[in-house]
Amino acid sequence: MIQTVVKRDGRIVGFNEQKIMAAIRKAMLHTDKGEDERLLYQITDRIAQQGDSQMTVEQIQDRVEVELMKSSRKDVAQKYIAYRHQRSVARKAKTREVFLDIVNIKNNDVTRENANMNADTPAGMMMKFASETTKPFVDDYLLSEESREAVEHNYLHIHDKDYYPTKSLTCVQHPLDHILECGFIAGHGASRPARRIETASVLACISMECCQNEMHGGQAIPAFDFYLAPYVRMSYIEELKALEDLNGEDYKDLYDEPLMDYIKKPLGGLQGKERAQQHAINKTVSRVHQAMEAFIHNMNTIHSRGGNQVVFSSINYGTDTSAEGRCIMREILLSTYEGVGGGETAIFPIQIWKKKRGVNYLPEDRNFDLYQLACKVTARRFFPNFLNLDATYNQDSDWKADDPKRYEHEVATMGCRTRVFENRFGPKTSIGRGNLSFTTINIVKLAIECMGEQDQQKRIDMFFAKLDHMLEVAAKQLDDRFQFQKTAFAKQFPLLMKSLWIGADKLKPCDTIESVINQGTLGIGFIGLAECLVALTGKHHGESEESQELGLKIVSYMRQRINDFCEQYHHNYSVLATPAEGLSGKFTKKDRKEFGIIKGVTDRDYYTNSNHVPVYYKCSARHKAEVEAPYHEMTRGGHIFYVEIDGDATHNPQVIMSVVDMMDQLNMGYGSVNHNRNRCMDCGYENADDNLTHCPKCGSTNIDKLQRITGYLVGTTDRWNSGKLAELNDRVTHIDHGTKDLFGE
């Protein structure tokens, strides 16, 4: 007698004879003779009673075919067999359609899911084949039924689901000092410790490139200035030694002599050791500049993940006040300003200036001149972005201005926005830690389902009940994934779990990574707060104080519940203001199909990213900042603030400084500025002219706009999916030509 059934996805469920009857009845109704109820019950009973205690779906269907063929109703057997075959074909049809789109390099949301991935190359196509094949496997075998249904019904999105079976983690902040001081083994060769700036620069690239192949997210260096500074001094000493050989002089007393700065100056009029010292400084600055140029070039050309995309790289810097650290910052900024190749803007690494009072923000601060340079570079090249270390939630009481390793107590971020700092299971730091995985809740759909309730308070109460349930589902799903990830062996991540994560150096190759990874974070994200509020109140938070109050209540509630999950599951859960790219249109498309077009909710091809004011809503930068600022403290898994300006910002770095001032005043954590930048796709020429159609350098009409998508730049909008293209077309500026009042006064 059949008691349990093994479904195609591997799940074991109780036997339900009604499913057999329904299938046979459907076949009977498609014949000329119609339904035979006696035969229907007879065959069903025979199969149920004579079957094994546990059978697969296919075995049961085989038995149905045999029983029908033995009966007088061969016509029913034929229909049943035909229907079964059609279902089998249908299950394969979707995969076939997706694969053909990849084969034929169709420009659609599957092949353009990631704007920095070229899915048209052979390696890129292989990645997409693997990705689209793996996702159904995850649905069928690795997700709980509750999680699978939440995904299927568009309530949840599991990010990087295609990497789920690999047990890989999302991102990490590289403790580069360990790599530079000790070297590491990559592939079949070992990299020796660095002894000069050129080697240090190359090892920084190789570290991120190698690790990218062990992870599914981004790579960042949390203190680029501090880590590379010692190798400036080593290179300077190397230059002094070369002069000793050349001049037959002894300059050992200059080796460790403190320097105020590394600035190139003419040698005319200088004599003796003073001349030798300045010559060594000049040579060192040139070497540092070349090393920074090489670093940027490598990060834009070295491919990982099967050769189809460059490393998702970020570097944080700004607070090293030593002469050597200042040299690193100055030359990376100058190299960025000059551009790469034909003078085009570098896409990677995403650069993040760590702004801090007493260090680099006020005119009297040691690094204020470099802050001014950073703003000048941003005005031309989009980067660096700005991370506010003075925000109350970005501070650490252990930070001391005279601590040579104070960077260990400074928050660092991934360029796209991911933030890791607080830690229940180890030191409060960003270094040697990262996000493990994250999942996003479609709060818009939850709100749409409540729109039928006319009483607004009841409608809102209904929404919070739905939100609470979905938060529970998301937290459990992330714990399930963690339980799966922790079973990986250290040897599966030869660099990551040997040299990068806190505590990884204690792991043996066949040890699991469980003891290490709980220092990372599990992110629960959200998308479409604006559309959610329109569904609940009729207006979004940018246009209504009442809606803003509700929006803050929603995200505050998420934060509260996620704190509860930290205690319940013993993980570092955090709220993430989701950086939606492919997801921005995916949720919307399904909701529109289910609920139709709802004004202000599903009437565009995308949902607004996280807690942002909609890109199409015209307001001052000040108003946008005041609305979005309070959410930064609540979304400690990551957040970002954008200001859109029109025209050429190249000659107006003051507008960048005004944005940073505004972040400081409003306790915002992380932000950046978007502006016009045209790029000739044939020769690389760039300018900021409005509506450029012909390249003034080569005459080409192959012109594209350099744009930011979810925190990082994309060299061509040809790789953007339909949702993000729709959002791009809707974007309005908050400052016109950098001349209108930033604060809207």
Residue pairs with C-beta under 8 A, 6 or more apart in sequence:
1 48
1 49
1 50
1 51
1 53
2 15
2 47
2 48
2 51
2 52
2 53
2 54
2 55
2 60
3 14
3 15
3 53
3 54
4 12
4 13
4 14
4 15
4 53
4 54
5 12
5 13
5 14
5 15
5 16
5 54
5 55
5 56
5 57
5 60
6 12
6 54
6 55
6 56
6 57
7 13
7 57
8 57
8 58
8 140
9 139
9 140
9 141
10 140
10 141
11 145
12 54
15 48
17 44
17 45
17 48
20 43
20 44
20 47
20 48
20 60
20 64
21 40
21 41
21 44
23 61
23 64
23 80
23 83
24 40
24 43
24 44
24 64
24 68
24 76
24 80
25 35
25 40
26 83
27 68
27 76
27 77
27 79
27 80
27 83
28 34
28 35
28 36
28 40
28 73
28 76
28 79
29 35
30 79
30 83
31 73
31 75
31 76
31 79
32 75
33 73
33 75
36 73
36 76
39 71
39 72
39 73
43 64
43 67
43 68
43 71
46 67
47 60
47 63
47 64
47 67
51 59
51 60
51 63
52 59
61 84
64 80
65 77
65 80
65 81
65 84
68 74
68 76
68 77
68 80
69 77
71 77
95 132
95 133
95 136
98 110
98 132
99 129
99 132
100 106
101 108
101 110
101 111
102 110
102 111
102 119
102 125
102 128
102 129
102 132
103 125
105 111
105 119
105 120
105 125
107 718
108 721
108 722
109 582
109 585
109 586
109 721
109 722
109 723
110 128
110 132
111 119
111 120
111 128
112 119
112 582
112 719
112 720
112 721
112 722
113 119
113 581
113 582
113 721
114 309
114 581
114 582
114 719
115 581
115 709
115 714
115 719
115 720
115 721
115 724
116 309
116 310
116 312
116 347
116 712
116 714
116 719
117 124
117 127
117 308
117 309
117 719
118 124
118 308
118 309
118 719
119 125
119 127
119 128
119 308
121 307
121 308
123 303
123 306
123 307
123 308
124 306
124 308
124 309
126 306
126 308
127 305
127 306
127 308
130 162
131 162
132 162
134 161
134 162
134 163
134 164
134 165
135 161
135 162
137 165
138 158
138 161
138 162
138 164
138 165
139 148
139 151
139 152
142 164
142 165
142 484
143 151
143 158
143 477
143 480
144 476
144 477
144 480
146 473
146 476
146 477
147 156
147 158
147 473
147 476
147 477
147 480
150 156
150 470
150 473
150 474
150 477
151 157
151 158
154 442
154 445
154 587
154 590
154 591
154 594
155 441
155 442
155 445
155 446
155 470
155 473
156 439
156 440
156 441
156 442
156 470
156 473
156 474
156 477
157 439
157 440
157 442
157 583
157 586
157 587
158 164
158 437
158 439
158 477
158 481
159 170
159 437
159 438
159 439
159 440
159 525
159 583
160 170
160 216
160 217
160 437
163 216
164 481
164 484
166 216
167 484
167 485
167 487
167 488
167 492
168 214
168 215
168 216
168 485
168 493
169 215
169 216
169 217
169 434
169 435
169 436
169 437
169 485
169 496
169 517
169 520
170 215
170 216
170 217
170 218
170 418
170 434
170 435
170 436
170 437
170 438
171 215
171 217
171 218
171 219
171 220
171 414
171 418
171 434
171 435
172 211
172 215
172 219
172 220
172 432
172 433
172 434
172 496
172 500
172 501
173 220
173 221
173 222
173 412
173 414
173 420
173 430
173 431
173 432
173 433
173 434
174 204
174 207
174 208
174 211
174 219
174 220
174 221
174 222
174 500
175 222
175 431
175 432
175 499
175 500
176 203
176 204
176 207
176 221
176 223
176 224
176 227
176 228
177 226
177 227
178 499
178 500
179 203
179 204
179 207
179 499
180 193
180 194
180 200
180 203
180 204
180 227
180 228
180 230
180 231
181 193
181 194
182 193
182 499
183 190
183 191
183 192
183 193
183 203
184 190
184 191
184 207
184 210
184 495
184 498
184 499
185 191
185 494
185 495
186 206
186 210
186 494
186 495
187 210
191 203
191 206
194 200
194 203
194 231
195 231
195 234
196 231
196 234
196 235
196 238
196 287
197 228
197 231
197 232
197 234
197 235
197 284
197 287
197 288
197 291
198 235
198 287
198 290
198 291
198 294
199 231
200 227
200 228
200 231
200 291
201 228
201 291
201 292
201 294
201 295
202 294
202 298
204 221
204 224
204 227
204 228
204 295
205 295
205 298
205 299
205 302
207 219
207 495
208 219
208 221
208 299
208 311
208 313
209 302
209 304
209 311
210 495
211 219
211 495
211 496
211 500
212 219
212 304
212 305
212 311
212 312
213 304
213 305
214 492
214 493
214 494
214 495
214 496
215 493
215 496
217 312
217 414
217 418
217 434
217 435
218 311
218 312
218 313
218 314
218 414
218 415
218 416
218 418
219 311
219 312
219 313
219 314
220 313
220 314
220 315
220 316
220 412
220 413
220 414
220 415
221 227
221 314
221 315
221 316
221 349
222 316
222 407
222 410
222 412
222 430
222 431
223 316
223 317
223 319
223 320
223 407
223 410
223 412
223 431
224 315
224 316
224 317
224 328
224 332
225 317
225 318
225 319
225 320
225 325
225 326
225 328
225 329
226 319
226 320
226 325
226 405
226 407
228 325
228 328
229 320
229 322
229 324
229 325
229 327
229 328
230 324
232 262
232 284
232 288
232 324
232 325
232 327
232 328
233 324
235 284
235 287
235 288
236 262
236 280
236 281
236 284
237 255
239 279
239 280
239 283
239 284
239 287
240 251
240 254
240 255
240 276
240 277
240 280
241 251
243 249
243 251
243 276
243 279
243 280
244 250
244 251
247 276
249 273
249 276
251 273
251 276
251 277
251 280
253 273
254 273
254 276
254 277
254 280
257 277
258 323
259 281
259 323
260 323
261 323
261 326
261 327
262 281
262 284
262 285
262 288
262 323
262 324
262 326
262 327
262 330
263 281
263 285
264 281
264 282
264 285
264 286
265 278
265 281
265 282
267 275
267 278
267 279
267 282
270 278
284 327
285 327
285 331
288 327
288 328
288 331
289 331
289 334
289 335
291 331
292 328
292 331
292 332
292 334
292 335
293 335
293 338
293 340
295 332
295 349
296 332
296 335
296 336
296 340
296 346
296 349
297 340
299 310
299 311
299 313
299 346
299 348
299 349
300 310
300 340
300 346
300 347
300 348
301 310
302 310
302 311
303 309
303 310
304 310
304 311
310 347
310 348
311 348
312 348
312 415
312 416
312 712
313 348
313 349
313 350
313 415
314 349
314 350
314 351
314 352
314 413
314 414
314 415
314 416
315 332
315 349
315 350
315 351
315 352
316 352
316 354
316 387
316 412
316 413
317 328
317 329
317 332
317 351
317 352
317 353
317 354
317 384
318 329
318 353
318 354
318 355
318 356
318 359
318 360
318 367
318 370
318 371
318 374
319 354
319 356
319 359
319 360
319 367
319 389
319 406
319 407
319 410
320 326
320 328
320 329
320 407
321 359
321 366
321 367
326 367
326 370
329 367
329 370
330 370
330 373
332 351
333 370
333 373
333 374
333 377
333 384
334 373
336 346
336 351
336 377
336 381
336 383
336 384
337 376
337 377
337 380
337 381
339 345
339 346
339 381
339 684
339 686
340 346
341 684
342 683
342 684
342 685
343 684
343 685
343 686
344 679
344 684
344 685
344 686
344 715
345 380
345 381
345 382
345 677
345 679
345 686
345 706
345 713
346 381
346 383
347 712
347 713
347 714
347 715
348 712
349 415
350 383
350 385
350 414
350 415
350 416
350 711
350 712
350 713
351 383
351 384
351 385
351 415
352 384
352 385
352 386
352 387
352 412
352 413
352 415
352 670
353 360
353 371
353 374
353 384
353 385
353 386
353 387
354 360
354 387
354 389
354 410
354 412
355 361
355 371
355 386
355 387
355 388
355 389
355 390
355 660
355 663
355 664
356 389
356 390
356 410
357 365
357 390
358 365
358 401
359 365
359 366
359 367
359 401
360 366
360 367
360 368
360 370
360 371
361 368
361 371
361 390
361 660
361 664
362 368
365 371
372 653
372 657
374 384
375 653
375 654
375 656
375 657
375 660
376 653
376 656
377 383
377 384
378 384
378 385
378 386
378 653
378 656
378 672
378 673
379 649
379 650
379 651
379 652
379 653
379 655
379 656
379 673
379 675
380 649
380 650
382 672
382 673
382 674
382 675
382 677
382 706
382 708
382 713
383 672
383 713
385 415
385 640
385 670
385 671
385 672
385 711
386 659
386 660
386 663
386 670
386 671
386 672
387 394
387 411
387 412
387 413
387 669
387 670
388 394
388 660
388 663
388 664
388 667
388 668
388 669
388 670
388 671
389 395
389 410
389 411
390 664
391 632
391 633
391 663
391 667
391 668
391 669
392 633
392 667
393 632
393 633
393 636
393 669
394 411
394 421
394 669
396 409
396 410
396 411
396 428
398 409
398 428
399 406
399 409
399 410
400 406
403 409
407 431
408 427
408 429
408 431
409 428
409 429
410 430
411 419
411 421
411 430
412 430
412 431
413 419
413 430
413 638
413 670
414 638
414 711
415 711
415 712
416 579
416 638
416 640
416 710
416 711
416 712
417 577
417 579
417 638
417 639
417 640
417 670
417 710
417 711
418 434
418 435
418 523
418 576
418 579
418 637
418 638
419 430
419 574
419 636
419 637
419 638
419 639
419 669
419 670
420 430
420 433
420 434
420 435
420 520
420 521
421 428
421 429
421 430
421 636
422 428
422 572
422 574
422 636
423 429
423 433
423 519
423 572
424 566
424 570
424 572
425 518
425 519
425 572
426 433
426 502
426 503
426 519
427 502
431 502
432 500
432 501
432 502
432 504
432 519
433 501
433 502
433 519
433 520
433 521
434 501
434 520
434 521
435 520
435 521
435 522
435 523
435 637
436 481
436 482
436 485
436 517
436 520
436 521
436 522
437 478
437 481
437 482
437 485
437 522
437 523
438 478
438 522
438 523
438 524
438 525
438 576
438 578
438 637
439 474
439 477
439 478
439 523
439 524
439 525
440 524
440 525
440 526
440 527
440 576
440 578
440 580
440 583
441 467
441 470
441 471
441 474
441 524
441 525
441 526
441 527
442 527
442 528
442 587
442 591
442 607
443 467
443 526
443 527
443 528
443 529
443 532
443 554
444 527
444 528
444 531
444 532
444 535
444 587
444 588
444 591
444 601
444 602
444 607
445 587
445 591
446 463
446 466
446 467
446 470
446 532
447 463
447 531
447 532
447 533
447 535
447 536
447 601
448 535
448 591
448 595
448 598
448 601
448 602
449 466
450 459
450 460
450 462
450 463
450 466
450 535
450 536
451 459
451 535
451 536
451 598
453 459
453 462
456 536
456 537
459 536
460 536
460 550
463 536
464 554
464 557
467 554
467 557
467 558
468 557
468 561
471 524
471 558
471 561
471 562
471 565
474 524
475 524
475 562
475 565
475 568
475 569
475 573
478 522
478 523
478 524
478 571
478 573
479 522
479 569
479 571
481 522
482 517
482 518
482 522
482 571
485 513
485 517
486 512
486 513
486 514
486 517
486 518
487 512
487 514
488 512
488 513
489 509
489 510
489 511
489 512
489 513
490 497
490 498
490 504
490 507
490 508
490 509
490 510
490 511
490 512
490 513
491 497
491 509
491 510
493 513
496 504
497 504
497 507
497 513
497 516
498 504
498 505
498 507
499 505
501 513
501 516
501 517
501 519
501 520
502 516
502 519
503 515
503 516
503 519
504 513
504 516
506 515
507 513
507 515
507 516
518 570
518 571
518 572
519 572
520 572
521 571
521 572
521 573
521 574
521 637
522 571
522 572
522 573
522 574
523 573
523 574
523 575
523 576
523 637
523 638
524 558
524 562
524 565
524 573
524 574
524 575
524 576
524 637
525 575
525 576
525 577
525 578
525 610
525 637
526 555
526 558
526 575
526 576
526 577
526 578
526 610
526 611
527 578
527 580
527 583
527 584
527 587
527 607
527 608
527 609
527 610
528 587
528 607
528 608
529 540
529 541
529 551
529 554
529 555
529 608
529 610
529 611
529 612
530 540
530 541
530 542
530 607
530 608
530 612
530 613
530 614
531 540
531 600
531 601
531 602
531 607
531 608
532 551
532 554
533 539
533 540
533 541
533 544
533 547
533 550
533 551
534 540
534 547
534 600
534 601
535 598
535 601
536 547
536 550
537 544
537 546
537 547
537 550
538 600
539 546
539 547
540 547
540 600
540 608
540 613
540 614
540 617
541 547
541 548
541 550
541 551
541 611
541 613
541 627
542 548
542 613
542 614
542 617
542 619
542 623
542 624
542 627
543 617
548 627
551 611
551 631
552 630
552 631
552 634
555 575
555 611
555 631
555 634
555 635
556 634
558 575
558 634
559 575
559 634
559 635
562 573
562 574
562 575
563 573
565 571
565 573
566 572
566 573
574 635
574 636
574 637
574 638
575 634
575 635
575 636
575 637
576 610
576 635
576 637
576 638
577 609
577 610
577 611
577 631
577 635
577 637
577 638
577 639
577 640
578 609
578 610
579 609
579 610
579 638
579 640
579 710
579 711
580 607
580 609
580 610
580 710
581 709
581 710
581 721
581 724
582 721
582 723
584 606
584 607
584 609
584 721
584 723
584 724
584 727
585 605
585 606
585 721
585 722
585 723
585 724
585 726
586 723
587 607
588 602
588 604
588 605
588 606
588 607
588 723
589 605
589 723
591 602
592 602
595 602
596 602
597 603
604 616
604 726
604 727
604 730
605 722
605 723
605 726
605 727
606 723
606 724
606 726
606 727
608 614
608 615
609 710
610 631
610 635
610 639
611 628
611 631
611 635
611 639
612 628
612 642
613 619
613 623
613 624
613 627
613 628
614 730
615 644
615 727
615 730
615 731
615 732
616 730
616 731
616 732
617 732
618 732
619 734
619 744
620 734
620 741
620 742
620 743
620 744
621 643
621 659
621 662
621 734
621 735
621 742
621 743
621 744
622 662
622 742
622 743
622 744
622 745
623 744
624 641
624 643
624 734
625 641
625 643
625 662
625 663
625 666
625 668
626 666
628 641
628 668
629 641
629 666
629 667
629 668
631 639
632 639
632 641
632 667
632 668
632 669
632 670
633 667
633 669
639 669
639 670
640 670
640 671
640 672
640 711
641 663
641 668
641 670
641 671
641 672
642 671
642 672
642 673
642 674
642 708
643 659
643 671
643 672
643 673
643 674
643 734
643 735
644 674
644 675
644 731
644 732
644 733
644 734
644 735
645 655
645 673
645 674
645 675
645 733
645 734
645 735
645 736
645 737
645 738
646 675
646 676
646 733
646 735
646 736
646 737
646 738
647 675
647 676
647 688
647 690
647 736
647 737
647 738
648 675
648 676
648 687
648 688
648 689
648 737
648 738
649 655
649 656
649 673
649 675
649 676
649 688
649 738
650 688
652 738
652 739
655 673
655 735
655 738
655 742
656 673
658 742
659 671
659 673
659 742
660 671
662 668
662 742
662 743
663 669
663 671
672 708
672 711
674 707
674 708
674 731
675 688
675 738
676 688
676 689
676 690
676 705
677 686
677 687
677 688
677 705
677 706
678 686
678 687
678 688
678 689
678 692
678 703
678 704
678 705
678 706
679 685
679 686
679 703
679 704
679 705
679 706
679 715
680 686
680 695
680 697
680 698
680 700
680 702
680 703
681 700
681 702
681 703
681 704
681 716
682 695
682 698
682 700
682 702
683 695
683 697
683 698
683 700
685 695
685 696
685 697
685 698
686 706
687 696
692 703
693 701
693 703
694 700
694 701
694 703
695 701
695 702
695 703
704 715
704 716
704 717
704 718
705 717
706 713
706 714
706 715
707 713
707 714
707 717
707 728
708 714
709 720
709 724
714 720
717 725
717 728
720 728
735 742
